[in-house]
Amino acid sequence: MIILRHHEVLDLLADREAELIDVVADTYRRHDEGASSVPLSTFLRFPGDDRDRIIGLPAFVGGPAPAAGMKWISSFPANIESGLPRANAAIVLNSLRDGRPTAFIEGSVISAKRTAASAALAARTLSGGTRPDGVAMIGCGVVNFEVLRFLVAVWRDLRAVTVYDRDRARAEKFAMQAKEFAGHADIAVAVDTDQALGAHELISIATTASEPHLGLRATRPGSLVLHVSLRDIYPDSILANQNVVDDAEHVCRERTSLDLAQRLTYRRDFIDASIGQLLRGIAAVDRDPNRRLVFSPFGLGALDIAVAEHVRELATQAGAGLRMDDFLPKPA
C-alpha cells in the first residue's frame, strides 16, 4: 500500500491541467455509457448543526485503467476564520483483484482540481466554440482559485477576471495571488454580486452557501454560469433558465438549488442534458440567447477515484509516497 501526503499530490499534479481535463472528460463519458458504479453519496450531519458535514463518495470507474474506492470529505466552513481549509479529504483506492487497499491519498488537492477540471471542461464544451471576454468569480476560496487556473489552461489569452467575495480582503488577496498564472489578464474586485454577475458572460460560483442567495437577473442574457457550489441560485432562476448537470439523480437531492426546483414542480424536465451526453454527442442543448445556461455538477465520486488512480500511477512512476508493506495483514 502507498500513502501520498498533501505536498506529494500537489507536486504530482503541478502543471497537469490539460491532462486532468482529459481524465475528467473520459470519466464523464464512461459514466454516461454505464461503465461506472456511483452510489448516492452519504451525508453525515450532526444534531443541531446545519453547516458542518462529512460526505462519503464511493465509486467504480471502468475502462483501460479501472479503479474503485471512496472519498471521505469534510466541510467545516468555520475553519476559514481560523486559517484552516474548509474542506479536508482522504481517498482510499482498492484492488479490483482482491479488494485490498492499494493507496491512501490526501484528497483535498484531488477534490479541488477535479472540480475545477469539470468546470473548465463544461465551459469549453458549452461555450459553443466562442472565447469568453472574461470570467466573474463569486466566492474567493480554493475551489474558484483552481477553476480560474484551469480556465486559463483552456483559454490562455483570457483577458479579464472580476472577483467578488463578501470578505473584501479575501477577494483582494485572491486577485493578487491569481496574478501568478493569470497576470496577463485585467483582474478587478467587484463591489457587490450584481456587479460581478454582470461583468462577463462566463461566471463561476463557488461559495460555502447552504441556502440560495442569488438570482440571475444581473447576468447578461446568454451567460454561462458554472454553479459549482450547487446551493447559491434561487430555484425560480433555475427553472427560468437552461440547465446541464453531471447526473440528475445525484444533483437533485440534499437541498441543492435543483433539488428545491424539483420540489416546487415535482419534475426534472428543466434539465436539458447531462455533460456526459453532450461529450458523447448523443444530446445537444439548443441555446436560447435570452436565457442563461447553468452547469450544476454534483461532483461525482467517479471523478475523484479516476483522478486518484491517475495520481497513484504517477506516484508509482516517480517513486513518490510512503510504501507501507506491513499495513495490511499477511496472507494466511
Residue pairs with C-beta under 8 A, 6 or more apart in sequence:
1 100
1 101
1 102
1 103
1 104
1 323
1 324
1 325
1 327
1 328
2 102
2 103
2 104
2 312
2 315
2 316
2 321
2 322
2 323
2 324
3 103
3 104
3 105
3 321
3 322
3 323
3 324
4 12
4 103
4 104
4 105
4 106
4 311
4 312
4 315
4 320
4 321
4 322
5 106
5 321
5 322
6 106
6 108
6 109
8 106
8 315
8 320
8 321
9 105
9 106
9 109
9 110
9 311
10 109
11 320
12 311
12 314
12 315
12 318
12 320
13 20
13 109
13 110
13 113
13 311
13 314
17 117
17 120
17 149
17 150
17 153
18 153
19 310
20 113
20 114
20 117
20 150
20 307
20 310
21 117
21 120
21 121
21 124
21 150
21 153
21 154
23 117
23 306
23 307
23 310
24 114
24 117
24 118
24 121
24 303
24 306
24 307
25 121
25 279
26 63
26 306
27 36
27 61
27 300
27 302
27 303
27 306
28 118
28 121
28 246
28 275
28 276
28 279
28 303
29 276
29 279
29 280
30 36
30 61
30 62
30 63
30 302
31 38
31 61
31 246
31 247
31 276
31 300
31 302
32 274
32 276
32 277
32 279
32 280
32 282
33 276
33 280
35 61
35 62
35 63
36 59
36 60
36 61
36 62
36 300
36 302
37 59
37 60
38 58
38 59
38 60
38 247
38 250
38 300
38 301
38 302
39 58
39 59
40 249
40 250
40 253
41 55
41 56
41 57
41 250
41 254
41 298
41 301
42 55
42 56
43 53
43 54
43 55
43 254
44 53
44 54
44 55
44 56
45 52
45 53
46 52
46 53
50 210
51 76
51 77
51 78
51 210
52 74
52 75
52 76
52 77
52 78
53 74
53 75
54 72
54 73
54 74
54 75
55 71
55 72
55 73
55 74
55 75
56 70
56 71
56 72
57 70
57 71
57 72
57 73
57 299
57 300
57 301
57 304
58 68
58 69
58 70
58 301
59 68
59 69
59 70
59 300
59 301
59 302
59 304
59 305
60 66
60 67
60 68
60 302
60 305
61 67
61 68
61 302
61 305
61 306
61 309
65 309
65 310
65 313
66 96
67 93
67 96
67 305
67 306
67 308
67 309
68 93
68 94
68 96
68 305
69 91
69 92
69 93
69 94
69 103
69 305
69 308
69 309
70 91
70 92
70 301
70 305
71 89
71 90
71 91
71 107
71 110
71 111
71 301
71 304
71 305
71 308
72 89
72 90
72 91
72 92
72 107
73 87
73 88
73 89
73 107
73 108
73 111
74 87
74 88
74 89
75 86
75 87
75 208
76 84
76 86
76 88
77 86
77 208
79 85
79 86
80 86
80 141
80 208
85 108
85 142
86 141
86 142
86 208
87 108
87 111
87 112
87 142
88 108
89 106
89 107
89 108
89 110
89 111
90 104
90 105
90 106
90 107
91 103
91 104
91 105
91 106
91 107
91 110
91 304
91 305
91 308
92 101
92 103
92 104
92 105
93 101
93 102
93 103
93 105
93 305
93 308
93 309
93 312
94 100
94 101
94 102
95 101
95 102
100 328
101 327
101 328
102 312
103 308
103 312
103 315
103 321
105 308
105 311
105 312
107 304
107 308
108 142
110 304
110 307
110 308
110 311
111 299
111 304
112 142
112 143
112 146
113 146
113 150
113 307
114 299
114 303
114 304
114 306
114 307
115 143
115 146
115 147
115 206
115 228
115 297
115 299
116 143
116 146
116 147
116 149
116 150
117 150
117 303
117 307
118 246
118 275
118 297
118 299
118 303
119 147
119 150
119 151
119 204
119 226
119 228
119 295
119 297
120 147
120 150
120 151
120 153
120 154
121 275
122 226
122 244
122 275
122 295
122 297
123 132
123 151
123 154
123 202
123 224
123 226
123 295
124 154
125 275
125 278
125 279
126 224
126 244
126 278
126 285
126 293
126 295
127 202
127 224
128 287
131 155
131 157
131 158
132 155
132 158
132 200
132 201
132 202
132 224
133 159
133 160
133 200
133 201
134 158
134 159
134 160
134 161
134 162
134 185
134 186
134 199
134 200
134 202
135 148
135 151
135 158
135 160
135 161
135 162
135 200
135 202
135 203
135 204
136 161
136 162
136 163
136 164
136 190
136 196
136 197
136 199
136 200
136 202
136 203
136 204
137 144
137 147
137 148
137 161
137 162
137 163
137 164
137 174
137 196
137 203
137 204
137 206
138 144
138 163
138 164
138 165
138 193
138 196
138 197
138 203
138 204
138 205
138 206
138 207
138 214
138 232
139 164
139 165
139 205
139 206
139 207
139 208
139 229
140 163
140 164
140 165
140 167
140 170
140 171
140 173
140 174
141 206
141 207
141 208
143 206
143 228
143 229
144 163
144 174
144 204
144 206
144 228
145 174
145 177
145 178
147 204
147 206
147 226
147 228
148 161
148 178
148 181
148 182
148 204
149 181
149 182
151 158
151 202
151 204
152 158
152 181
152 182
152 185
157 184
158 182
158 184
158 185
159 185
159 186
160 185
160 186
160 187
160 188
160 199
160 200
161 175
161 178
161 182
161 185
161 186
161 187
161 188
162 187
162 188
162 189
162 190
162 195
162 196
162 199
162 200
163 171
163 174
163 175
163 178
163 187
163 188
163 189
163 190
163 196
164 171
164 189
164 190
164 192
164 193
164 195
164 196
165 171
165 174
168 189
171 189
171 190
172 189
175 187
175 188
175 189
178 187
179 187
188 199
190 196
190 199
193 214
193 218
194 218
195 218
196 203
197 203
197 214
197 216
197 218
197 219
198 218
198 219
198 220
200 220
200 223
201 220
201 222
201 223
201 224
202 223
202 224
202 226
203 219
203 223
203 224
203 225
203 226
204 226
204 228
205 214
205 225
205 226
205 227
205 228
205 229
205 232
205 233
206 228
206 229
207 229
207 232
208 229
209 229
209 231
209 232
210 231
210 255
211 231
211 255
212 231
212 232
212 233
212 234
212 235
212 257
212 260
213 232
213 234
214 232
214 233
214 234
214 237
215 233
215 234
215 236
215 237
216 223
216 225
216 233
216 237
216 240
216 241
216 292
216 294
217 237
219 225
219 292
221 289
221 290
221 291
221 292
222 287
222 289
222 290
222 291
222 292
222 293
223 292
223 293
224 292
224 293
224 295
225 233
225 292
225 293
225 294
225 295
226 295
227 233
227 257
227 294
227 295
227 296
228 297
230 251
230 256
230 257
230 258
230 296
230 297
230 298
231 255
231 256
231 257
232 257
233 257
233 294
234 257
235 257
235 258
235 260
235 261
235 263
235 264
236 261
236 264
237 257
237 292
238 257
238 258
238 260
238 261
238 270
238 294
238 296
239 261
239 264
239 265
239 270
240 291
241 291
241 292
241 293
241 294
242 272
242 285
242 287
242 288
242 291
242 292
242 293
242 294
243 258
243 270
243 271
243 272
243 293
243 294
243 295
243 296
244 271
244 272
244 273
244 274
244 275
244 278
244 285
244 293
244 294
244 295
244 296
245 251
245 258
245 271
245 274
245 275
245 295
245 296
245 297
245 298
246 274
246 275
246 276
246 297
246 298
246 299
246 300
247 274
247 298
247 300
248 268
248 271
248 274
250 298
250 300
251 258
251 259
251 296
251 297
251 298
252 258
252 259
252 262
252 268
253 259
256 296
256 298
257 296
258 271
258 296
261 270
262 268
272 285
273 283
273 284
273 285
274 283
275 295
275 297
277 283
278 284
278 285
285 293
287 293
314 320
315 321
